[in-house]
């Protein structure tokens, strides 16, 4: 993505202090002292390369979660921050935050359509798209600019606004200038994956980077893809009055979720959207009114016409764009830069966090990794590990989804490979008082557990407040509680929706008991 600012670098000339942390650093060719964790603790080594290369104690590529690596402990370091796009990264500018600022009014619009079944006379009378866009980015853009200006104003930070790529060991080129860091942190994120579809590059299309800033709400939005980005934008635009068609090569939407969750979501999505599933796209064409997509699917051949096309076919880590191989950094075929449990890449002195390392594409996980990297940069002999516990996530569509841990398919595969047993249960919202009061007949909580340890291995919720309900289970799982301890170790408010989780835990306990009894009789 090109920068919205003029191609420039903002630098302040100053005396270059030598931080105390560098005293006694390992000399070139010497063996670093061991940190007792299976690999010597890398210490920064000052090595001069080309005379034109600017020397830094730390280079950070990416101003999203990478921005939070910088702390007051680094005030004596000379730091370069490299950002080719809008300061603040994906989450702030074109991801988590603006999408939720659209999801919330979309939820209100969707709820207004269904008040009649409960005796409430509500209706949806339309949405002012331009007003919403102005409201959202009128709040977000000043935050991004303020973050940029703050970093530019720091005496020890140089901000480079442009694309970067490696040209050697911990050495990058940015806008024709070479910079070299004794430490380099890669936090350059990921980008929308554009599938190789005939005609697509010649047709007008949007990705999640641009769709929220379009001038007018589309009459007919066509979406290629069936993951969480597709699900959220389909909800947003359909709620505001657009016709939405989703084209997906799989027969289910959100196929990365547990199968029962994916199946239920697909069933409900079919009531709101035009679904072309099991689809193979033959050609995309530009038309006088927008685009047309020619495809074949289970129902035969179709041609779908719309005024706006959104490509939401997944995201690709940006390691390839940084040309990391020039620095001897290992990279997977998909562009991910793999790291060890401390966040280190295969090249000494180079760390990777967030989407680029391929572990998770979740902002909350990237933020946690940034904290670990900051600590490890400051304390190379007392390294901390990235969080290896199951990573929770949510899909803010309608219905909402929250999940953590193993799906039943993963538990089954593990059982087939290792013989480890599992139990799975489904608890419907209607089994709890508040869910019954809502007259909810489609939402549920699914739990997967180990009958030998009575631990919860996976939790999956689809329905209102799913992201909040699953958090109750995340806490217990991360604390190492058994299902029994989660269920009876607290008093559950009645009649609150949280009782769905309580009832699910009690049902899982019953499943454990039934498995144990059957095992004794075998």
N, C-alpha and C positions, 0 to 999 in steps of 0.2 A: 504494500500500500504506500502511495506517495505521501510525503509529509504535507500537512496543511500550512506549514511555515516555510519561509524561504530556505533553500538549502544552505545551511550555515552551521557553524560551531560557535558556541559561546565560551570563551576562555578568559581567565583572569591570570595575568602573570604574577607570580609571587615566589618568594623563597621556598624551596622545597625542603621541608623538615624530614628528618629521618626518625620514624617511629621507633620507640623502644622495642617493639615486637620484632624488629628486624635484627637487633643485636644478637650476634651469635648464630645467624642463619647459616644453614648448611652451605658449604662451599661447593663450587661446581665439581662434580665427580665424586663427592663424598657421600657416604651412606647416612641417610637421615636416621635419627633415633627412633626406636620402635615405640608405638603407642600402646602396645599390648593387644591390639585388635587385628592382628593378622597382616598388617601392612605398615611400613614405616611412615611416620608422620611427615608429610611433605612440608618443607620449610621454604619460604620464598628465597630466590636467588637472584641477585641483580646481575643481569647479563646484558651488555650493550649489543644492539644489532645495528641496523642502518642508522647513520647519524641523524637522519631526518625523522626517526620515530620518536614521538612524544612518549616519555616514560611515566607510568602510573603505578601506584601501589595496588590499585584495584580498578578493574574495568567491569562494568555491568552492562550487558546487552539486553535491553528491554526494561521499560519503566512501569510495568504492571506490578506484580509481586516482587520483581527485582528491585523496585524502588525502596521497599521496606527492608532490604538488606543493610542499607546505610543506617548507622546508629551513632549516637554521640561518642561512643568509644573510638570511632574512626575519625574524629576531628583532626587528628594529626596526619591522616593519610591523604595522599593526592589521588582523587577518584575521577574516573571518566564514566559518564552515563550516556549510553548510546540509545537513541530512539528514532526509528524511521517513520513512525506514525504519530498519532495523537498521544500526548503524554497521559499516562495512567493505564494504558493497555486495554485489552479486550473487555474485561469485566465492566469497567467504569464506562467506557465510551460506546461499545457496540455489543455488549453481552448481558451479563447478569442484571445490572442495574436498570438500563433503559427498557429491557424486555419486561421486567417486573413492574415498571411504571406503566406499561401497556397492559400487562396481565391483570393488574388490579381492576382498572375500569372495564376490561373485557369480562371479568368475573361478575361485576355488577350488572353489565348488560345481559349476560347469559341468565343470571338469576331472575332478572326482571321479566324474562320471557316465560318463566315457569311458576309465577306466583299463583296463578289461577287454580292450580291443583290443590293448593292449601287454603283457598278462599280469599286470597289477597289479590286485589285488582291492580296488577302492575303490567306495564308494557314497555317495550323498547322503541323509542321514537327517533333513533338515529344518533350518530356520533360525529363530532366536529374533528376530523382527522388533523387538519392543520393546526387547530388550537392545541390538541394533545401533543403534537410534535414540538410546537413552540414551548409548551409548558415543560416538557421533559428535557429538551436540550438547552432550554434557557436556564435550567438548574445544573445540568451536567457539564456543559462546555466551560462555564466559569471555574468549576472545580478543576477540570483538566488544565486549564490555562494557569490557574493559581498554583497547582502542583509544579508545573514547569517553571514558573517564575520563582518559586521558592528554591528549587534546586539550582537554577541559574544564579541566584543571589548568594549562594554559599561560597565562601572564599576557597574552599578546598575541593570544589566539584566543578568539572568542565562538562557541559552538556553538548553532545554532538547530535545534530538532528539530520539523520540520513541513514541509508542502509549501510551495513557493515558486513565484511567477510574476512575470513582468516587468510593471511599470507605467509604465516609461519608459526613457530612455537609461541603461543600466547601473544601473537602480534596480529592486529587487524588493520584493515584499510577502511576508512570512512570518508567519503567525499574527497578522495584523493590524498588524504592525510593518513599517515601510518601512526598507530598508537600501540604501545606495548605495555602489558600489565604483569606485575609479579604474581597477581592473582586475577583470574577471569571468571566471572559468573555469567552463565548463559541462562537468560530468562526471556527468550525471544518468542515464546508462545507457539501458536499453531495458526493455520489459515484454513479457509474453506477449501475442501477438496472438490475439484471440478472434474467430473467423469468424462471419459472419452466418448462423447455421444456425437454422431454425425450432425453437423450443422449448428451445434451449440455455440461454438466460438463466434459464429457470424450472426447469432441472434441476440437481441437485448435480454439480459437476465440480471437478477440481483442475487446477492448472497446475504447472510446475516449481517455483514458489514455495512450494507447500504440500504436494506429494505425498510428500516425504521425512519429513514430520512426522505422517503419518496414524497413528492408534492401532493399527491392525491391518493385516497384509498382506492384500491383496484375494485372494479366491478366483479372480475373473475380472476382470482389468484390461482395459478397452477404451481404446485410444489413438486419438485423431484427430490425424493428422499422420504424415509419413514422413521427417523430417529427423533431425539428429543427436540432438536431445533425445529424440525418440520411440525412436530406435534404442538409446540408452543405457538408458533406463528399461525398455524391453521386455526387454533383456538382464538387468537387475537383477532384475526381479520374476519373470520366467520361471525364472531360475536358482534363486530361493528357493522355487519351488513354485507360483507363480500361473499360471493359464491366461492367455494374452495374445492379444488380437485387435488388429491394427493396421488402421485405416481410412485409406486414402490416395487422393487423387484422381488421382495419377500412377500409371502402371503399374510404376514402379520406386521402391524406397526409396532415400534419399540421392541424389536425382537431380542435386544440385549437384556430385557427384563425377564423375570420369571415367566414361564409360559402361561400360567394362569392369569397373570397381570396383563401380559401382552394380548392374550385372547380377549379378555374382558374389555380392554381399552379399544381394540379393533372393532369389537361389536358395537360399542357406544359411539365410536368415531363414524361408523357407517350411517348412523342416524343424523349426523350433522354435515358430513363431507361426502363428496363424490370420490369414491376410492377406486383406483385402478391398481389392483394388487397382482403379484406374480407377473409384473410387466417387463417387457423388453422394449426399450425405446429404439425405434428405427431411424427417426430423423426429427430434428427441431428446425422450424423455419420461422423467419420473420414475416409478419403479415402487415397489412395496412393498419390494423387495429391492435397489434401486439405480437403474439406468437401462436404457433400451432405445433402440437407434438403428435407425431405419428407413432403408434405403438401396437404391440400385440400382447395380449394377456389371456387369462383363462376364458374370457368371454369372446375372444376373437380379436380382430383388428379394430382399432379405434383411432380417431383423430380428435384431439382435444384442443380447443381454441380458448385463449384467454388474453387479457390485456397486460398482465404482469406475470413473469416467470421467476420463481425463487428456487435456486439450487441449494438444497440442504442435504447433501449427500455425505456428510461427515467432515472431519477436520484432519489436517495433516501437520505434524510437527515441522518446525521451520529449520531443522538442522541442515538440510540441503542448501538452503539459501545462504547460510553462513559459511558454506564451503569448509566445514569442520575438518575434512580429510587433510586439508593443507596444514593443519596443526597436529596431525597424528591422532585425531579424536575419532573413536569408533562411532559409527552411525548405522542404524538399521535401515532397511530398504524403504521404510515408510517415512524416513526423515527424523525419527526419534534418536536422541543421544542418550544411550543407556548410562546409568550411574550405579555405583555400589551403594551399600546401605547408609553411607555417610554423605551421599550426594556428589561424590567425585566421579568425573568421567575417566576414560582410559588414559588421558594425558595429565601428567602432574601439574597441579596448580590451577586446573580448570574444573569448575563445578557446574552443575545444571539443575535447575529447579522449574517446577510448573509444567505446562503442557509440552514443552520441548523434550522432556526426558521420557515421555511415553508412559509414565506410571499411572497417572490419572489426568483427566482433563477437567479438573474441578478447582475452582478458585480457593475454596477453603483448604484444600490439600496443598495448593501452591503457597498459600500464606504460611502454613505450618512448615513447609520445606524452607521458606525464606528465613524463618527464625533459626532453624537448624544450621543453615549455611552461614548465617551471621556468626553464630556461636563458634562454628568450626573454623572460620577464617580467623577469629580472634584467639582461639585456643586449639592450635593444631595438634597438641599432645593430649588433649582430652576431648576427643571427638564424640559428638552425639549422633544418633541414628535417625534416619527418616522414620516416620510413624508407619509401622507395618500392620497395624490393626485394620480390619475391614473398613473401607472408605464409604461413608454414607452419601447418598445423592438424592435429588428430587427432580421431578419433571413437573413444571408449573403449567400444565395444560388443564383441560377440564374433561374428565376428572383429574385431580392432582394425584401424583404418585410419589411415594417415598420408599427408599429401600436401602438395605445394608446387608453385607455378607453373601452367603451362598444362595444361588437359586436352586430349585429342586433338581433341575437338570445337572447342575454342577455336583450336587450332593449324590445324585444317582451315579454319575460317572466316577466319582471318588469311591463310592461303595463297590462298584464293579471292579475297580482297580485294586482296592485295598481290603475289601470286605468289611469296611467300617459301616455300621448300620446308621440309619437316620429315620426320623419320623417327620411327617408334614401334616399340618392341619390348616383349615380355612375357617375363619370366624367372621360372620357377616355383621355389618354395622347394626342391622336390625335386632341382633341378639342383645344389645345393650340398650338401656332405657332411652338415651338421647337419640341413638340411631333409629329406634322404633318410633320416637316422637317425630323425627324427620320424615318418616315413611320411606326410608332409604331401602331400596331393594337390589341395588347393584354393587355397592361398595363392600370391601372386605379387607381383613388383615390375614396374611398368610405367614406362618412361622415354620421354619425347618430347624430341627434340633437333634442332638446326639443322645440317644436313650442310655448310653453307658455313663456319660458324664453329666447328663441333664442340662447341658449348655445349649443356648440358642445359637445356631450356626448362621441363620439368615432370617431376615424380617422384610416383608413386602406389603405395602399398604396402598390401596387405590380408593380414592374417595375424598370428601371434604377434609381439609386439615391434615392430609396424609404426611406432609413434611414435618409437621409438629408431632404427630402420633408416633412416627418411626423414631423420632429423637429419644422418646422414652426408652425404646429398646436399644438404641445405640449406646446410651449411657450404661445400661446394665451389662451389655456385651463387652464394652471397653473396660468396665470395672471387674470383669471376670465373674459376674453373678450367674448363678444357675437360674433356670426358668422359675423354680420354686422360690428362690430368694427375691426375684423381681416381682413375682405375683403376690407374695404374702409379706414381703419386707416393708411394705408401706400401706397407708390407708388411701384408697382410691376415692376421689370425690364422686358423689352420686347426686343427681344424674348427669355426669359429664361424659363427653365423647371418649375420654381416656379409658373408660370402662371397657371399650372394645378391646384395648390392649390387655387389660386384666383378664377378660374372658378368654382371649386367645391364649394367654399364658397358662391359664387353668386347663384349657383344652389340650395344650401341648403336654402338660403334666399327666393328664389322663392317658394320652397316647404313649407316653413313656412307660407308665404303669402297665398298660395293656401289652406293650412289647416285652417288658420284663417277664410278665406272667406267661406269655407265649413262649419266650425263650426257656423258661424253667421247664416247660412241658415238652420241649423238643428233645 
